[in-house]
């Protein structure tokens, strides 16, 4: 009789655990985050569309067939392309991209990038940046989050899994699921959701990052700028970068 009761309680616990796990996963599905008003819309289809964007490092952009290609000629060095807008602490951002050179590369999105004292990251008092990674991850002047969602660097072949880091400090706060497949030449859609302290990313509606910042070591970063980073070996093309407010 005692053995039967133990089996019953174990079975009941497993059922309850599965219920709560499925409920949490359902709450965090992409369909449950509703878009509010459109904050920013950019097709990225022409040079005129990004005339006020800021390139740091030896990256170049070219425009073909409604796409913006980005790469470093001769694979000279890493680069970051910043959108000039400031986005709020909660938003939904989407963009499409496609890998044009699968040999190697790494794609990152910086977001909530802002000076320690509320300054713009383009404050003229800040040192000039040239694409060196530590200038963004260990800066003395500004903070941000970043997610690597395509990872196939020549220094770390076919890592593939997505990483979310909180900066400054270069702290890995979550090792997620595989991002864009390293050999894929398909068009992919990335969705980044920031609901205050809750950060999620989806690749083609497949969740690859899901983390809540408890704000213990450093405050939850809120509003700020977003920028696309590529390592020097990367050649991707991008289109339809759109950002919405997050509807409660």
C-alpha beads as a LAMMPS data file, in Angstrom:
LAMMPS data file: protein, C-alpha beads

248 atoms
247 bonds

1 atom types
1 bond types

-500.0 500.0 xlo xhi
-500.0 500.0 ylo yhi
-500.0 500.0 zlo zhi

Masses

1 110.0

Atoms # bond

1 1 1 0.000 0.000 0.000
2 1 1 2.813 2.422 0.896
3 1 1 4.569 1.653 -2.395
4 1 1 1.359 2.372 -4.322
5 1 1 0.955 5.728 -2.579
6 1 1 4.532 6.690 -3.397
7 1 1 3.994 5.833 -7.062
8 1 1 0.769 7.857 -7.068
9 1 1 2.426 10.956 -5.604
10 1 1 5.355 10.723 -8.037
11 1 1 2.931 10.398 -10.938
12 1 1 0.856 13.324 -9.681
13 1 1 3.979 15.473 -9.296
14 1 1 5.082 14.700 -12.847
15 1 1 1.663 15.594 -14.216
16 1 1 1.688 18.867 -12.294
17 1 1 5.227 19.663 -13.474
18 1 1 4.267 19.007 -17.091
19 1 1 1.183 21.212 -16.709
20 1 1 3.159 24.155 -15.367
21 1 1 5.952 23.689 -17.937
22 1 1 3.475 23.641 -20.815
23 1 1 1.643 26.637 -19.350
24 1 1 4.853 28.678 -19.074
25 1 1 5.862 27.727 -22.608
26 1 1 2.428 28.735 -23.884
27 1 1 2.641 32.079 -22.111
28 1 1 6.015 32.721 -23.746
29 1 1 4.956 31.738 -27.275
30 1 1 5.357 34.413 -29.903
31 1 1 1.594 34.681 -30.439
32 1 1 1.095 35.990 -26.899
33 1 1 3.157 39.139 -27.497
34 1 1 1.015 41.650 -29.355
35 1 1 2.319 44.499 -31.456
36 1 1 1.262 48.005 -30.519
37 1 1 1.974 51.116 -32.563
38 1 1 4.672 51.088 -35.221
39 1 1 7.723 52.933 -33.864
40 1 1 10.099 52.547 -36.791
41 1 1 9.920 51.137 -40.302
42 1 1 12.789 50.701 -42.722
43 1 1 12.857 48.515 -45.809
44 1 1 16.688 48.787 -45.939
45 1 1 16.203 48.779 -49.713
46 1 1 18.360 51.754 -50.691
47 1 1 21.222 53.943 -49.557
48 1 1 18.755 56.737 -48.847
49 1 1 16.962 54.517 -46.320
50 1 1 20.067 54.305 -44.119
51 1 1 21.624 57.715 -44.775
52 1 1 21.351 58.603 -41.070
53 1 1 22.634 55.229 -39.785
54 1 1 26.130 55.046 -38.298
55 1 1 28.736 52.504 -39.413
56 1 1 31.570 51.752 -36.998
57 1 1 34.473 49.727 -38.314
58 1 1 35.362 48.920 -41.941
59 1 1 31.947 47.611 -42.962
60 1 1 30.230 48.619 -46.193
61 1 1 26.644 48.399 -47.415
62 1 1 25.416 47.709 -50.937
63 1 1 21.829 47.658 -52.186
64 1 1 20.489 45.093 -54.635
65 1 1 16.992 43.785 -55.372
66 1 1 15.434 45.463 -52.320
67 1 1 18.090 44.188 -49.898
68 1 1 20.957 45.762 -47.970
69 1 1 24.127 43.678 -48.151
70 1 1 26.713 44.228 -45.417
71 1 1 30.305 42.982 -45.327
72 1 1 33.906 44.053 -44.752
73 1 1 35.930 44.264 -47.997
74 1 1 38.793 41.823 -47.835
75 1 1 37.374 40.615 -44.494
76 1 1 39.362 43.433 -42.936
77 1 1 37.629 43.743 -39.536
78 1 1 34.424 43.558 -37.523
79 1 1 31.779 46.280 -37.837
80 1 1 28.560 47.609 -36.268
81 1 1 25.775 49.454 -38.107
82 1 1 23.644 51.530 -35.733
83 1 1 20.057 52.615 -36.252
84 1 1 19.785 56.273 -35.137
85 1 1 16.477 55.829 -33.298
86 1 1 16.074 55.397 -29.537
87 1 1 13.658 52.609 -28.702
88 1 1 11.735 52.167 -25.439
89 1 1 12.366 49.527 -22.789
90 1 1 9.615 47.304 -24.232
91 1 1 9.267 46.590 -27.938
92 1 1 8.951 43.999 -30.692
93 1 1 11.543 44.186 -33.475
94 1 1 11.626 42.112 -36.654
95 1 1 13.942 41.836 -39.632
96 1 1 14.723 39.410 -42.435
97 1 1 18.195 38.290 -43.417
98 1 1 20.003 35.805 -45.609
99 1 1 23.530 34.411 -45.550
100 1 1 25.468 35.059 -48.758
101 1 1 28.706 33.392 -47.626
102 1 1 28.361 30.300 -45.429
103 1 1 32.078 29.676 -44.938
104 1 1 32.144 31.669 -41.685
105 1 1 30.515 34.572 -39.894
106 1 1 28.791 35.854 -36.798
107 1 1 25.721 38.101 -36.509
108 1 1 24.806 40.028 -33.363
109 1 1 22.104 42.510 -32.417
110 1 1 22.904 45.148 -29.797
111 1 1 19.910 46.719 -28.049
112 1 1 19.059 48.988 -25.108
113 1 1 22.405 50.688 -25.746
114 1 1 22.688 53.887 -23.739
115 1 1 25.256 55.894 -21.788
116 1 1 25.753 55.274 -18.087
117 1 1 24.197 58.643 -17.292
118 1 1 21.516 58.604 -19.948
119 1 1 23.696 59.939 -22.766
120 1 1 23.380 58.879 -26.374
121 1 1 25.997 56.298 -27.362
122 1 1 27.033 58.883 -29.975
123 1 1 27.894 61.452 -27.316
124 1 1 30.939 63.332 -28.699
125 1 1 32.637 62.986 -25.315
126 1 1 32.848 59.193 -25.794
127 1 1 35.921 57.728 -27.519
128 1 1 35.514 56.831 -31.180
129 1 1 34.692 53.156 -31.788
130 1 1 36.149 51.082 -34.629
131 1 1 34.356 47.725 -34.332
132 1 1 36.609 46.231 -31.635
133 1 1 34.312 44.012 -29.577
134 1 1 35.475 45.125 -26.137
135 1 1 34.468 48.706 -26.966
136 1 1 30.847 47.520 -26.883
137 1 1 30.938 44.787 -24.253
138 1 1 33.276 46.326 -21.670
139 1 1 32.803 50.020 -22.313
140 1 1 33.430 52.514 -19.528
141 1 1 30.740 54.731 -21.014
142 1 1 27.611 52.814 -22.011
143 1 1 25.606 49.636 -21.428
144 1 1 23.611 47.236 -23.608
145 1 1 22.413 43.701 -24.172
146 1 1 23.468 41.659 -27.163
147 1 1 22.401 38.382 -28.758
148 1 1 24.474 36.367 -31.221
149 1 1 21.928 34.547 -33.391
150 1 1 24.207 33.282 -36.164
151 1 1 27.491 31.826 -34.919
152 1 1 30.073 30.262 -37.198
153 1 1 33.249 32.213 -36.488
154 1 1 36.607 31.083 -37.768
155 1 1 37.691 31.260 -34.125
156 1 1 34.797 29.009 -32.999
157 1 1 33.560 26.835 -35.819
158 1 1 29.874 25.975 -35.993
159 1 1 29.030 26.997 -32.433
160 1 1 25.514 27.638 -33.733
161 1 1 23.747 28.128 -30.369
162 1 1 22.533 31.635 -29.549
163 1 1 24.128 33.574 -26.674
164 1 1 22.575 36.443 -24.730
165 1 1 25.042 38.686 -22.920
166 1 1 24.597 41.671 -20.624
167 1 1 27.096 44.495 -20.937
168 1 1 29.083 46.054 -19.612
169 1 1 30.937 42.997 -18.474
170 1 1 30.420 40.542 -21.348
171 1 1 28.406 38.341 -18.992
172 1 1 26.770 35.314 -20.616
173 1 1 23.328 35.322 -19.034
174 1 1 21.837 32.626 -21.248
175 1 1 23.103 30.004 -23.684
176 1 1 20.039 29.429 -25.799
177 1 1 18.964 27.175 -28.634
178 1 1 20.613 26.937 -32.066
179 1 1 20.065 30.146 -34.020
180 1 1 20.235 30.391 -37.813
181 1 1 21.717 27.110 -39.137
182 1 1 25.341 27.705 -40.070
183 1 1 25.023 26.381 -43.637
184 1 1 21.586 27.807 -44.381
185 1 1 21.132 30.059 -47.416
186 1 1 17.405 30.440 -46.801
187 1 1 15.714 33.735 -45.902
188 1 1 15.114 33.877 -42.142
189 1 1 12.988 36.180 -40.010
190 1 1 14.266 37.242 -36.602
191 1 1 11.903 38.525 -33.914
192 1 1 13.344 40.218 -30.831
193 1 1 10.953 40.931 -27.943
194 1 1 11.857 42.977 -24.903
195 1 1 9.094 43.187 -22.313
196 1 1 10.864 45.321 -19.705
197 1 1 13.122 42.719 -18.026
198 1 1 11.914 39.802 -20.152
199 1 1 13.961 39.184 -23.317
200 1 1 13.012 36.694 -26.013
201 1 1 14.248 35.990 -29.517
202 1 1 12.705 33.834 -32.217
203 1 1 14.235 32.582 -35.453
204 1 1 11.362 31.890 -37.839
205 1 1 8.987 31.666 -34.827
206 1 1 11.267 29.108 -33.144
207 1 1 12.273 30.407 -29.724
208 1 1 16.037 30.575 -29.228
209 1 1 16.327 32.946 -26.228
210 1 1 14.027 33.385 -23.214
211 1 1 15.474 35.155 -20.161
212 1 1 14.332 37.476 -17.381
213 1 1 16.832 39.989 -16.000
214 1 1 16.537 40.098 -12.203
215 1 1 18.488 43.357 -12.070
216 1 1 20.642 42.223 -9.153
217 1 1 24.167 42.819 -10.418
218 1 1 23.268 45.757 -12.658
219 1 1 19.922 47.482 -13.321
220 1 1 17.651 46.244 -16.090
221 1 1 18.671 48.215 -19.176
222 1 1 15.703 49.973 -20.701
223 1 1 15.540 52.405 -23.623
224 1 1 18.374 52.869 -26.070
225 1 1 19.674 52.189 -29.559
226 1 1 19.904 49.036 -31.646
227 1 1 22.736 48.036 -33.946
228 1 1 23.658 45.150 -36.247
229 1 1 27.134 43.697 -35.700
230 1 1 29.010 41.337 -37.985
231 1 1 32.391 39.707 -37.553
232 1 1 34.845 40.355 -40.363
233 1 1 34.136 37.101 -42.255
234 1 1 30.384 37.737 -42.479
235 1 1 28.413 38.594 -45.608
236 1 1 24.669 38.766 -44.963
237 1 1 21.899 40.775 -46.533
238 1 1 19.028 42.397 -44.584
239 1 1 15.596 43.862 -45.263
240 1 1 12.390 45.045 -43.551
241 1 1 13.642 46.189 -40.162
242 1 1 10.541 47.189 -38.190
243 1 1 9.966 47.997 -34.508
244 1 1 6.650 48.204 -32.681
245 1 1 5.672 49.126 -29.157
246 1 1 4.585 46.159 -27.054
247 1 1 0.866 46.022 -26.369
248 1 1 -0.007 45.044 -22.773

Bonds

1 1 1 2
2 1 2 3
3 1 3 4
4 1 4 5
5 1 5 6
6 1 6 7
7 1 7 8
8 1 8 9
9 1 9 10
10 1 10 11
11 1 11 12
12 1 12 13
13 1 13 14
14 1 14 15
15 1 15 16
16 1 16 17
17 1 17 18
18 1 18 19
19 1 19 20
20 1 20 21
21 1 21 22
22 1 22 23
23 1 23 24
24 1 24 25
25 1 25 26
26 1 26 27
27 1 27 28
28 1 28 29
29 1 29 30
30 1 30 31
31 1 31 32
32 1 32 33
33 1 33 34
34 1 34 35
35 1 35 36
36 1 36 37
37 1 37 38
38 1 38 39
39 1 39 40
40 1 40 41
41 1 41 42
42 1 42 43
43 1 43 44
44 1 44 45
45 1 45 46
46 1 46 47
47 1 47 48
48 1 48 49
49 1 49 50
50 1 50 51
51 1 51 52
52 1 52 53
53 1 53 54
54 1 54 55
55 1 55 56
56 1 56 57
57 1 57 58
58 1 58 59
59 1 59 60
60 1 60 61
61 1 61 62
62 1 62 63
63 1 63 64
64 1 64 65
65 1 65 66
66 1 66 67
67 1 67 68
68 1 68 69
69 1 69 70
70 1 70 71
71 1 71 72
72 1 72 73
73 1 73 74
74 1 74 75
75 1 75 76
76 1 76 77
77 1 77 78
78 1 78 79
79 1 79 80
80 1 80 81
81 1 81 82
82 1 82 83
83 1 83 84
84 1 84 85
85 1 85 86
86 1 86 87
87 1 87 88
88 1 88 89
89 1 89 90
90 1 90 91
91 1 91 92
92 1 92 93
93 1 93 94
94 1 94 95
95 1 95 96
96 1 96 97
97 1 97 98
98 1 98 99
99 1 99 100
100 1 100 101
101 1 101 102
102 1 102 103
103 1 103 104
104 1 104 105
105 1 105 106
106 1 106 107
107 1 107 108
108 1 108 109
109 1 109 110
110 1 110 111
111 1 111 112
112 1 112 113
113 1 113 114
114 1 114 115
115 1 115 116
116 1 116 117
117 1 117 118
118 1 118 119
119 1 119 120
120 1 120 121
121 1 121 122
122 1 122 123
123 1 123 124
124 1 124 125
125 1 125 126
126 1 126 127
127 1 127 128
128 1 128 129
129 1 129 130
130 1 130 131
131 1 131 132
132 1 132 133
133 1 133 134
134 1 134 135
135 1 135 136
136 1 136 137
137 1 137 138
138 1 138 139
139 1 139 140
140 1 140 141
141 1 141 142
142 1 142 143
143 1 143 144
144 1 144 145
145 1 145 146
146 1 146 147
147 1 147 148
148 1 148 149
149 1 149 150
150 1 150 151
151 1 151 152
152 1 152 153
153 1 153 154
154 1 154 155
155 1 155 156
156 1 156 157
157 1 157 158
158 1 158 159
159 1 159 160
160 1 160 161
161 1 161 162
162 1 162 163
163 1 163 164
164 1 164 165
165 1 165 166
166 1 166 167
167 1 167 168
168 1 168 169
169 1 169 170
170 1 170 171
171 1 171 172
172 1 172 173
173 1 173 174
174 1 174 175
175 1 175 176
176 1 176 177
177 1 177 178
178 1 178 179
179 1 179 180
180 1 180 181
181 1 181 182
182 1 182 183
183 1 183 184
184 1 184 185
185 1 185 186
186 1 186 187
187 1 187 188
188 1 188 189
189 1 189 190
190 1 190 191
191 1 191 192
192 1 192 193
193 1 193 194
194 1 194 195
195 1 195 196
196 1 196 197
197 1 197 198
198 1 198 199
199 1 199 200
200 1 200 201
201 1 201 202
202 1 202 203
203 1 203 204
204 1 204 205
205 1 205 206
206 1 206 207
207 1 207 208
208 1 208 209
209 1 209 210
210 1 210 211
211 1 211 212
212 1 212 213
213 1 213 214
214 1 214 215
215 1 215 216
216 1 216 217
217 1 217 218
218 1 218 219
219 1 219 220
220 1 220 221
221 1 221 222
222 1 222 223
223 1 223 224
224 1 224 225
225 1 225 226
226 1 226 227
227 1 227 228
228 1 228 229
229 1 229 230
230 1 230 231
231 1 231 232
232 1 232 233
233 1 233 234
234 1 234 235
235 1 235 236
236 1 236 237
237 1 237 238
238 1 238 239
239 1 239 240
240 1 240 241
241 1 241 242
242 1 242 243
243 1 243 244
244 1 244 245
245 1 245 246
246 1 246 247
247 1 247 248
